[in-house]
Amino acid sequence: MKPLAEILRPNNLNDYIGQKHLVGEGAILRKAIESGNIPSMILWGPAGVGKTTLANIIANNLSFAFFSLSAINSGVKDVRDVIDKAKKENRNSILFIDEIHRFSKSQQDSLLNAVEKGIVILIGATTENPSFEVISPLLSRCQVFILKELEKNDLISLLERAKTYIEKTQNRKITIKENESLLRISGGDARKLLNAFDVVCSQYSGDFEINNANVQQIIQQNLALYDKKVENHYDIISAFIKSIRGSDPNAAVYYLARMIKAGEDPLFIARRMLILASEDIGNSNPNALLLANSCFDAVNKIGYPECRIILSQTAIYLATSIKSNASYLAIDSALANIEKTGDLPVPLHLRNAPTKLMKDIGYGKDYKYAHDYENNFAYQQFLPDEIKNTVFYNPGNNPKENKVREDLKNKWKDMYKY
């Protein structure tokens, strides 16, 4: 019997839940679908937000030939077989590749010619940043569409749809008294939500009520039915990162071992540690980023089984490092400020002055060259007038950044009030 998530998979845009910014009335992707002129694309977003469903809807709406491959168990030969079949079609063909980030460079290379010549329209789905995971020549031939996490109302709508289906097909009454446990278990993943709901429903033969208590009890007892390997993947990497962030090297190595045992892509693990080194450690220990980058390079050269030692060394180093998210907060604060204030004019004394006219109207005038001053520092304003004195970087409370704070305080005095 098909899983409930598969049974309830919509086949048209009107029944599709979420992603209004892409497929709502007048949205960019909906317009492309309705015009019948879709580009090759990469659908980038978290698990369970509708990437595969959207690819199927596109194919159904346009009556295109539809070929599907999973990057986990497909190779170059499989890609070439699909391309050969597409050449024989008397209509446009879509090639959907799930988890395209798991395709190697040679596998992605095998797609280039067919995509460029229009033999297939590629739709790739990925949970990873395509800038890092998809080769540049292929990425340049595709439009990237970012799918967002499903909102609470979206998940509740899915639950109601599932409830209606079960009641209608099984002729029984379901009362959802509480839904918090189901929503929490789903983690925003529609497939996990429907799988959990299906497991709960399977425990009752007649009418019944769903509440937080019986959901927790049933899911715990039937975890094997509910927590499939592909879903567990995200829970384990989440636990791994949170263990490092929480400075627990023992838990970090445990979850690392779980991923190695499951055959997780070592570059995926190394990449996540590289991000964490900057996001959660930053300038409290700048060597963390250097070691994480070296780890990524070494893992890329060596691979399993030996790279497990390098991954372990790096995970332990990161877990035992002093933590600071000051750099992460700084860039997000600056981006939020730009959203609010727009593109403010650069102060005249900081502007480039390559021509005489620019110099005459004040470009570069009164700029103080830092190296002409004592300690290579000259007190002057760098931010636009509208946001002068705004602090984006707040050094963390650790030995290295406390020293940075003291230095900034001595230099900038009352301007930034460090």
C-alpha positions as a printed Julia matrix, in Angstrom:
418×3 Matrix{Float64}:
   0.0    0.0     0.0
   1.23   3.48   -0.86
   2.29   5.8     2.01
  -0.27   8.46    2.88
   2.15  11.2     1.76
   2.23   9.64   -1.72
  -1.52   9.14   -1.89
  -2.19  12.77   -0.99
   0.44  14.21   -3.31
  -1.39  16.94   -5.31
  -1.31  16.94   -9.12
  -2.19  20.57   -9.77
  -1.12  23.98   -8.51
  -4.48  24.78   -6.93
  -4.08  21.87   -4.5
  -0.4   22.57   -3.84
   0.25  23.84   -0.31
   2.9   26.46    0.43
   5.47  28.34   -1.73
   3.09  31.15   -2.63
   6.08  33.31   -3.57
   6.75  30.87   -6.43
   3.39  29.4    -7.44
   0.78  31.75   -6.0
  -1.35  33.86   -8.35
   0.96  36.0   -10.48
   4.15  34.46   -9.04
   7.18  33.91  -11.28
   7.15  30.11  -11.52
   3.38  29.9   -11.9
   3.57  32.32  -14.84
   6.26  30.19  -16.47
   4.18  27.02  -16.02
   1.02  28.65  -17.34
   2.9   29.98  -20.37
   4.27  26.5   -21.08
   7.79  27.92  -21.26
   9.77  26.66  -18.27
  13.55  26.82  -17.89
  15.8   24.14  -16.51
  15.8   24.75  -12.78
  17.16  23.82   -9.39
  14.6   23.63   -6.57
  16.49  24.38   -3.35
  14.82  24.0     0.02
  14.46  21.91    3.2
  13.19  18.35    3.17
   9.46  17.83    2.84
   8.46  21.24    1.47
   7.21  20.03   -1.94
  10.15  19.9    -4.36
   9.28  16.51   -5.87
   5.58  17.34   -5.88
   6.23  20.59   -7.72
   8.26  18.78  -10.39
   5.42  16.3   -10.92
   2.84  19.08  -11.14
   4.91  20.89  -13.77
   5.11  17.73  -15.88
   1.37  17.0   -15.47
   0.27  20.54  -16.28
   2.38  20.73  -19.42
   1.88  17.13  -20.61
   5.64  16.74  -20.98
   7.39  13.4   -20.88
   8.66  12.89  -17.35
  11.78  10.97  -16.34
  12.92  10.69  -12.75
  16.27   9.68  -11.26
  17.59   9.65   -7.71
  21.18  10.79   -7.35
  21.64   8.22   -4.57
  21.35   5.17   -6.84
  21.85   6.52  -10.38
  25.02   6.87  -12.4
  26.22   8.33  -15.71
  24.8    5.34  -17.59
  21.33   5.99  -16.16
  21.55   9.64  -17.21
  22.56   8.69  -20.75
  19.74   6.13  -20.99
  17.2    8.83  -20.07
  18.7   11.26  -22.57
  18.45   8.61  -25.31
  14.79   8.02  -24.45
  14.1   11.76  -24.44
  15.55  12.08  -27.94
  12.91   9.64  -29.17
  10.02  11.6   -27.67
   7.91  13.79  -29.93
   7.37  16.26  -27.09
   9.38  18.14  -24.5
  10.94  16.01  -21.78
  11.57  16.78  -18.13
  14.37  15.01  -16.28
  13.84  15.27  -12.53
  16.87  14.44  -10.38
  16.23  14.16   -6.67
  19.12  15.06   -4.35
  21.18  16.38   -7.26
  23.8   17.55   -4.76
  24.84  13.9    -4.44
  25.78  13.7    -8.12
  29.53  13.73   -8.75
  31.15  16.22  -11.12
  31.32  13.62  -13.92
  27.63  12.78  -13.45
  26.7   16.44  -13.62
  28.94  16.9   -16.66
  26.95  14.2   -18.44
  23.87  16.44  -18.27
  25.4   19.55  -19.81
  24.98  18.85  -23.51
  21.39  17.61  -23.21
  20.37  20.61  -21.1
  22.08  23.12  -23.38
  20.51  21.63  -26.53
  17.09  21.4   -24.92
  16.88  17.62  -25.21
  15.73  17.61  -21.6
  14.5   20.29  -19.24
  16.34  19.57  -16.02
  14.62  19.93  -12.67
  17.05  19.2    -9.86
  15.99  19.07   -6.21
  18.45  19.73   -3.4
  18.51  20.52    0.3
  22.04  21.9    -0.05
  23.22  25.25   -1.39
  23.52  24.72   -5.17
  26.34  27.28   -5.33
  28.53  24.67   -3.62
  26.92  21.46   -4.85
  26.17  22.04   -8.54
  29.0   22.62  -11.02
  29.15  26.15  -12.44
  28.48  25.22  -16.11
  25.29  23.37  -15.13
  24.21  25.99  -12.61
  24.58  28.73  -15.23
  22.08  26.88  -17.43
  19.48  26.65  -14.66
  17.22  29.01  -12.77
  17.45  28.52   -9.01
  14.13  28.65   -7.13
  14.29  28.75   -3.32
  11.51  26.88   -1.51
  10.74  28.03    2.04
   9.86  26.02    5.12
   6.17  25.31    5.4
   4.31  27.59    7.79
   2.13  26.34   10.63
  -1.06  27.06    8.67
   0.28  25.03    5.73
   0.9   22.04    7.99
  -2.53  22.33    9.57
  -4.08  22.38    6.1
  -2.2   19.17    5.28
  -3.48  17.56    8.47
  -7.07  18.48    7.6
  -6.62  17.05    4.11
  -5.25  13.8     5.56
  -8.05  13.62    8.14
 -10.71  14.09    5.45
  -9.13  11.36    3.29
  -8.95   8.81    6.15
 -12.5    9.55    7.27
 -13.87   9.23    3.75
 -11.99   6.08    2.7
 -12.24   4.25    6.04
 -15.7    5.47    7.09
 -14.77   6.65   10.57
 -14.63   9.86   12.57
 -11.33  11.47   13.63
 -11.24  14.35   16.1
  -8.0   16.34   16.25
  -8.21  17.83   19.74
  -4.53  18.83   19.85
  -2.01  19.04   17.03
   1.12  20.47   18.71
   2.9   17.1    19.03
   2.28  16.2    15.39
   3.54  19.6    14.24
   6.59  19.4    16.48
   7.45  15.87   15.32
   7.19  16.94   11.68
   9.81  19.66   12.05
   8.1   21.48    9.17
   8.45  18.45    6.89
   5.13  17.61    5.19
   6.13  14.01    4.53
   7.09  13.42    8.17
   3.83  14.99    9.3
   1.71  12.73    7.1
   3.76   9.64    8.0
   3.3   10.38   11.7
  -0.43  10.99   11.25
  -0.72   7.72    9.3
   1.05   5.79   12.06
  -1.28   7.25   14.69
  -4.38   6.43   12.63
  -3.2    2.86   12.09
  -3.36   2.2    15.83
  -7.15   2.64   15.94
  -9.86   0.65   14.2
 -12.85   2.92   14.79
 -13.56   6.52   15.7
 -10.88   8.15   17.82
  -9.43  11.4    19.12
  -5.91  12.72   18.5
  -4.2   14.56   21.34
  -0.6   15.33   22.28
  -0.34  12.48   24.78
  -1.45   9.63   22.49
   0.63  11.0    19.59
   3.8   10.96   21.72
   3.1    7.45   23.0
   2.29   5.98   19.6
   5.18   7.59   17.75
   7.67   6.43   20.39
   6.36   2.87   20.09
   6.4    2.9    16.29
   9.53   4.91   15.61
  10.8    2.39   13.08
   7.69   2.86   10.94
   7.83   6.6    11.13
  11.5    7.6    11.18
  12.79   6.45    7.81
  16.5    6.65    7.02
  16.19   9.62    4.69
  14.39  11.58    7.42
  16.74  10.44   10.19
  19.6   11.89    8.15
  18.53  15.43    9.02
  18.01  14.64   12.7
  21.52  13.18   13.03
  23.31  16.08   11.33
  21.25  18.46   13.47
  22.29  16.63   16.65
  25.93  16.59   15.47
  26.04  20.36   14.87
  24.21  21.16   18.1
  26.59  18.92   20.07
  29.61  20.8    18.69
  27.91  24.15   19.33
  27.17  22.95   22.88
  30.87  22.05   23.44
  30.26  18.31   23.94
  33.02  16.4    22.08
  31.67  13.02   23.2
  28.24  13.57   21.68
  29.84  15.13   18.58
  31.97  12.03   17.95
  29.01   9.74   18.63
  26.81  11.43   16.02
  29.78  11.6    13.64
  30.15   7.82   14.01
  26.41   7.39   13.31
  26.8    9.3    10.04
  29.95   7.42    9.03
  28.25   4.09    9.77
  25.28   5.14    7.6
  27.58   6.01    4.69
  27.0    9.77    4.85
  28.93  11.8     2.27
  32.08  12.91    4.19
  32.16  16.19    2.27
  28.67  16.95    3.54
  29.92  16.51    7.12
  33.08  18.54    6.49
  31.09  21.33    4.84
  28.76  21.61    7.82
  31.75  21.88   10.17
  33.26  24.56    7.93
  30.09  26.64    8.28
  29.96  26.05   12.04
  33.59  27.15   12.49
  32.64  30.64   11.35
  29.04  30.78   12.6
  29.57  29.46   16.12
  33.27  30.05   16.86
  34.42  32.87   14.6
  37.03  35.22   15.98
  37.03  33.68   19.45
  39.36  31.13   17.79
  40.17  31.99   14.14
  42.19  28.76   13.81
  38.91  26.83   13.89
  38.03  28.06   10.39
  41.52  27.22    9.12
  41.35  23.67   10.52
  37.8   23.14    9.2
  38.89  24.3     5.74
  41.92  22.01    5.85
  39.61  19.2     6.92
  37.36  19.79    3.9
  40.36  19.73    1.53
  41.84  16.62    3.14
  38.54  14.72    3.09
  38.14  15.62   -0.58
  41.58  14.12   -1.32
  41.38  11.03    0.89
  37.81   9.79    1.32
  36.69   6.86    3.46
  37.82   5.03    5.51
  40.86   7.12    6.52
  39.06  10.48    6.41
  37.03   9.42    9.45
  40.08  10.3    11.59
  40.34  13.79   10.12
  36.62  14.36   10.61
  36.93  13.2    14.23
  39.93  15.45   14.93
  38.13  18.47   13.52
  34.83  17.75   15.31
  36.65  17.44   18.65
  38.64  20.64   18.05
  35.51  22.6    17.16
  33.57  21.17   20.1
  36.3   22.15   22.57
  36.83  25.65   21.13
  35.46  28.76   22.83
  32.2   29.77   21.13
  31.13  33.1    19.64
  28.41  33.89   17.11
  29.35  37.58   16.92
  30.34  37.47   13.22
  27.12  35.66   12.32
  25.03  38.22   14.21
  27.01  41.11   12.7
  26.37  40.25    9.05
  22.68  39.46    9.68
  22.29  42.77   11.52
  23.93  44.65    8.63
  21.72  42.9     6.06
  18.6   43.73    8.08
  19.71  47.35    8.24
  20.16  47.49    4.46
  16.67  46.05    3.98
  15.36  48.92    6.09
  17.51  51.82    4.88
  18.25  50.83    1.26
  21.42  51.75   -0.64
  22.69  54.74    1.29
  25.23  57.04   -0.43
  28.88  56.37    0.37
  30.49  59.37    2.16
  32.36  61.59   -0.32
  35.74  61.17    1.34
  35.57  57.38    0.82
  34.6   57.46   -2.84
  36.92  56.46   -5.64
  38.15  59.42   -7.72
  39.64  58.12  -11.0
  38.85  61.32  -12.98
  39.63  65.03  -12.48
  35.91  65.86  -12.44
  35.32  63.46   -9.57
  38.18  65.0    -7.63
  36.85  68.49   -8.33
  33.41  67.66   -6.89
  34.9   66.27   -3.71
  35.36  62.55   -4.3
  38.1   61.33   -1.99
  38.65  64.75   -0.38
  39.72  64.7     3.28
  40.24  60.95    3.31
  42.84  60.02    5.92
  45.25  57.28    4.82
  45.56  55.09    7.92
  49.24  54.27    7.39
  50.18  57.95    7.58
  49.09  58.03   11.22
  50.4   56.63   14.49
  49.51  52.97   15.03
  48.1   52.91   11.46
  44.81  54.4    12.61
  43.05  57.68   11.82
  39.79  58.62   13.54
  37.22  59.31   10.79
  33.68  58.36    9.79
  33.21  55.4     7.45
  29.49  54.66    7.63
  26.94  56.76    5.72
  25.61  59.76    7.68
  22.16  58.21    8.07
  23.51  55.28   10.09
  26.72  56.68   11.6
  27.54  55.27   15.03
  25.51  52.09   14.29
  27.09  48.99   15.84
  26.82  45.75   13.87
  29.72  43.84   15.42
  29.5   43.16   19.15
  32.57  41.12   20.19
  31.77  37.97   22.14
  32.67  37.54   25.8
  35.85  35.47   25.46
  39.59  36.21   25.85
  40.32  36.97   22.17
  37.24  39.07   21.51
  37.48  40.86   24.86
  40.88  42.06   23.67
  39.31  43.1    20.35
  36.6   45.02   22.22
  39.2   46.87   24.3
  41.14  47.81   21.16
  37.97  49.06   19.41
  37.02  51.05   22.51
  40.42  52.78   22.6
  40.25  53.62   18.88
  36.64  54.67   18.44
  35.94  56.13   21.87
  32.37  57.54   21.81
  31.59  56.82   18.16
  30.58  53.19   18.71
  30.59  53.14   22.53
  32.32  49.75   22.87
